[in-house]
Amino acid sequence: MKLIGSLTSPYVRKARIVLAEKHIGYNFELEMPWNTDTNVPDYNPLGKVPVLVMDDGTSLFDSRVIVEYLDNINPVSRLIPESNRRRIMVKRWEALSDGICDAAAAIFLERRRPETQQSEEWISRQQSKVTGGLEAAAHELADKKWCDGNVYTLADIALGCALGYLAFRFPEIEWRTNFPNLADLSDRLEKRTPFLETAPRA
């Protein structure tokens, strides 16, 4: 099994952490999807990472599809609850966390454009999504140890990857000060070996 991705994508990081937590062996192939010579479209027609290439050559794309597949092929350390209500709530956390990443990545890419072509209105709109997502996450987490209560799940991994991406790309966003419960969760997560080994780097 092979995972194709970059060292900075929070979606790739999510898949790598799940692979580590599930004790699933794989090869990691480093690819930058924005490079002109990238091979990512050979595996994913959308040209995005992560891509999981299974042993039979079938490729899976979109981190949410990949992590669900990984959680199902190995019963060890289930990260997505089986009961419908809890399962949906964990997937809801994942959607919220990925949404924060989507908006943050949109800002990052917009700022890479020539300054005269950048839209401050677009950037402001994405910034409001990041802020709204963080506020919702902090409210939902409240004083719980983990997003799902007392159990570590995919919800924590997804939120941890979103917070890690913000810390990496947007150090000016003061989410640690504004949302101390999110900072506490992030601190606990970043001490885990899978998080330490997948910290984003340029």
C-alpha positions in Angstrom: 0.0 0.0 0.0 1.3 3.5 -0.9 0.3 6.9 0.3 1.0 9.8 -2.0 1.2 13.3 -0.5 3.1 16.3 0.7 4.7 17.2 4.0 2.5 20.3 4.5 -1.0 19.2 3.7 -3.2 18.7 6.8 -5.3 16.2 4.8 -2.2 14.1 4.1 -1.2 14.4 7.8 -4.6 13.1 8.9 -4.2 10.0 6.7 -0.6 9.4 8.0 -1.7 9.7 11.6 -4.5 7.3 11.1 -2.1 4.8 9.4 0.2 5.1 12.4 -2.6 4.8 15.0 -3.9 1.7 13.2 -0.4 0.2 12.9 -0.8 -0.2 9.1 2.4 -0.5 7.1 2.7 1.6 3.9 5.2 3.4 1.7 5.1 7.2 1.6 5.7 8.8 -1.8 6.4 12.5 -1.6 4.6 14.6 -4.3 3.9 18.3 -4.7 0.6 18.5 -6.6 1.3 22.1 -7.6 4.5 21.2 -9.4 4.3 21.0 -13.2 6.0 17.6 -13.2 3.7 16.1 -10.6 2.5 12.5 -11.1 -0.6 13.0 -8.8 -3.1 13.2 -11.7 -1.9 9.7 -12.7 -3.6 8.4 -9.5 -6.2 11.1 -8.8 -7.9 12.8 -11.8 -8.6 15.7 -9.5 -4.9 16.3 -9.0 -5.2 16.4 -5.2 -3.4 14.7 -2.3 -3.6 12.5 -0.3 -4.0 9.5 -2.6 -3.9 5.9 -1.2 -2.9 3.3 -3.7 -4.0 -0.1 -2.6 -2.1 -3.4 -3.3 -4.3 -4.1 -6.3 -3.5 -0.7 -7.8 -6.9 0.9 -7.0 -6.5 4.4 -5.8 -8.6 6.1 -3.2 -8.7 9.9 -2.9 -10.1 12.5 -0.5 -8.8 12.1 3.1 -12.3 11.3 4.5 -12.7 8.3 2.2 -9.1 7.2 2.9 -9.4 7.3 6.7 -12.7 5.5 6.7 -11.3 2.7 4.6 -8.3 2.5 6.9 -10.4 2.3 10.0 -12.4 -0.5 8.5 -9.6 -2.8 7.3 -8.0 -3.1 10.7 -10.2 -3.5 13.9 -7.3 -2.4 16.1 -7.9 1.0 17.8 -11.1 2.0 16.2 -11.1 5.7 15.5 -14.7 6.0 14.0 -17.4 4.7 16.4 -19.7 2.0 15.2 -22.9 3.4 16.8 -24.7 5.6 14.3 -25.2 8.7 16.5 -21.5 8.8 17.7 -20.3 7.9 14.3 -22.1 10.8 12.7 -20.9 13.2 15.4 -17.3 12.2 14.8 -17.7 12.6 11.1 -19.3 16.0 11.8 -16.2 17.0 13.7 -14.1 15.9 10.7 -16.2 18.0 8.3 -15.8 21.0 10.6 -12.0 20.5 10.9 -11.6 20.0 7.1 -13.7 23.1 6.5 -11.3 25.1 8.6 -8.5 23.7 6.5 -10.3 24.4 3.3 -10.7 28.0 4.1 -7.2 28.4 5.4 -5.7 26.8 2.3 -7.8 29.1 0.1 -6.2 32.1 1.9 -2.7 30.7 1.5 -3.2 30.1 -2.2 -4.8 33.5 -2.8 -1.8 35.2 -1.1 0.6 33.3 -3.4 -1.0 35.1 -6.4 0.5 38.4 -7.6 -0.5 41.1 -5.1 -2.4 43.1 -7.8 -4.6 40.0 -8.5 -5.4 39.1 -4.9 -9.0 39.7 -3.7 -9.1 41.0 -0.2 -12.9 40.4 -0.2 -12.2 36.7 -0.9 -9.5 36.5 1.8 -11.8 38.2 4.3 -14.6 35.7 3.5 -12.3 32.8 4.1 -10.9 34.3 7.3 -14.5 34.5 8.6 -14.9 30.8 7.9 -11.7 30.0 9.9 -12.9 32.1 12.8 -16.4 30.7 12.7 -15.0 27.2 12.6 -12.7 27.8 15.5 -15.5 29.3 17.6 -17.8 26.3 16.9 -15.0 23.8 17.7 -14.2 25.6 21.0 -17.9 25.7 21.9 -18.5 22.0 21.1 -15.3 20.9 22.9 -16.1 22.9 26.0 -14.3 21.2 28.9 -14.2 17.7 27.5 -10.8 15.9 27.3 -11.5 14.7 23.7 -14.0 15.9 21.1 -16.1 12.7 21.6 -15.9 12.9 25.3 -13.4 10.6 27.1 -12.3 8.7 24.0 -9.7 9.6 21.4 -11.2 9.4 17.9 -10.8 10.6 14.3 -12.5 13.8 15.5 -9.4 14.7 17.5 -7.0 13.8 14.7 -8.9 15.9 12.2 -9.1 18.9 14.6 -5.5 18.5 15.6 -4.4 18.6 12.0 -6.4 21.7 11.4 -4.9 23.5 14.4 -1.5 22.3 13.4 -1.9 23.7 9.9 -3.0 27.1 11.3 0.0 27.1 13.6 2.3 26.3 10.6 0.9 28.6 7.9 -0.8 31.4 10.0 1.1 32.0 13.2 -0.5 35.5 13.3 -3.9 33.9 14.1 -4.2 34.0 17.9 -6.4 30.9 18.3 -4.3 29.6 21.2 -5.0 32.7 23.2 -8.7 33.1 22.1 -9.6 29.4 22.6 -7.5 27.9 25.4 -9.4 24.7 25.4 -8.4 24.1 21.8 -4.8 25.0 22.8 -4.9 22.4 25.6 -6.2 19.7 23.1 -3.5 20.6 20.6 -0.8 20.3 23.2 -2.0 16.9 24.2 -2.2 15.7 20.6 1.2 17.1 19.5 2.9 15.0 22.2 1.6 11.8 20.6 4.2 10.0 18.4 2.1 10.0 15.2 1.6 13.8 15.5 5.3 14.3 16.3 6.4 12.3 13.3 4.0 14.1 10.9 4.5 17.7 12.0 4.2 19.9 8.8 7.4 21.2 7.4 8.3 23.0 4.2 
